[in-house]
Every structure is written in C-alpha cells, then in structure tokens.
C-alpha cells in the first residue's frame, strides 16, 4: 500500500527539509542560502509531478504518481503564492496554482503521447 506513494513520500520529505531550512536561513539572515533554498522550493512546487515521476522506479506507477504530484502541488503553489504576495492574500494565490496546472498539463502531453514527466 505505501509503495504506491513512495515517490510522493520521498518528495514530501525533501520538501519539508528544505522548508525547515528556509525558515532557519530566514531567521538567521543568511540571505544567499535562503534565496537558493527558496528557488529550489519554487521549482519543486511548480514541477512536483515530474519530480515525483523522476523519483518513481516503477513505470506502471507513473500515471498515478504524476497525478498525486499534481494534486500535491496545488496547495503548495497556493502557499507559495501567499509567500510571494508578501504573506497576504493576493493575485499570486490564484495565479500560481493556475501556472502549476498549465505546467503539468503541458509536460504530460507530447506529440508522441503521454509522457508523465518526460520519462
């Protein structure tokens, strides 16, 4: 049962570690490491489906893993929009999930068929 969520669990552990690092770097005014970690978090948020598929080892699970990554990215991108919007409600909270959805749909489709993260 837990095997089908292996990639999402690994992704979540990495994301959680980086999120904790961004809090520590922000609190200690380490601007450069903070900016690097925030950049990685941003990429991980917008591309969670493809990243989860890259982590997944079983080809049969690509479709469900990609879908779980997409679902995971929606609240993460809303939170990212909140953070980029100065920690208040703003257009970013609507725009970022929309961007995430477009990215995931675009990567999933290709002229040769479904790619599920270009794999």
N, C-alpha and C positions, 0 to 999 in steps of 0.2 A: 504494500500500500504506500509506504513512504517513498519507495523507489521512484514512483512516477512524479514525485515532487522534488527529487534530488537536486536538479539544476536550480529550481526556484529557491530551495533552502540555501544552497551554496551562494547564490546571488544575494539573497537577503542577509546572510552573514557578512559578506564582503561590504555590502551597502551599509549595514549597521556599524561595522568597524569604521568605515570612512566617515559616517555621520558623527560618530563619537569623536573622531579625530578633528573634524571641522569645528566642533564645539570647543575642544581643548585649544586648538590653534587660534580660534576667535577670542577666547577668554584671555589668552596669554599674549595677544597682539603680535602673533607671528604671521605677518601679512602674506609673505610669499608661500609658505606651506599651506596656509589657509586657502589662498587663491588656487593652488594646484589641486587640493582636495575638492574644493567646490567645483572646479572644472570637471574632475572625474565623476563626481556625483551627478552633475548635469548630463554628461554623456551617458552614464549608466541609467539615468531616468528616461531619457528620450529613446534609448535603444535597448530597453530591458528585454524585449522578446528575442531579438537576435543574440544578445549576450547569453541569455538562458539557453538558447539552442546551441551556441558555441560550447557551453558547459556540458550539455546533454551528450551522452555517449551512445544512446540507442536511437537509431534512425526512425523506428516506429513511434517514438515519443515526440518527434519534432513538432507535429501539429498541436498537440495538447500543451507542450512546453511553451511554444510560441504564444498560444492563446493565454496561458497563465501569466506569461511575462507581460503581455499587453494589458491584461486586467490589473496586474500589479503596478504597472506604470501610470495608470490613470490617477489614483490618489497621490502617488509620488509626484507626478507632474503638477497636480493642483497645489500641493505643498511647496513645490519648487517655485511656482508662480507667486505664491504668497510671500516666499522669501525674497524673490527678485522684485516684488512690488513693494518693498520696504516694510515687510511684515504687517501688511494690511490688505483688506480686500481690494482687488483691482482687476483690470482687464487681463493681466497676466494669468490670473487664476482660471480664466476661461480659455485664453489663447494657448497656454502651454499644453493642456490636455488635447486640444484640437490638433496642435502640431504633432504631438506624440501619436495620435491616431493616424494622421496622414503619413508619418514616417513608417509606422508599422504596416499600413496597407500597401504603401509603395514598395517596401522591401519584400513583403510577402509575394507580391505579384511580379512576374517577369515574363518576357516573351516565350520562354520555354516551359512555363508552368509555375506552380507554387514552389517558392524557394525556402521559406521558413528561415530567414536569417542568412541567406546567401550560402547555404551549406548543401 
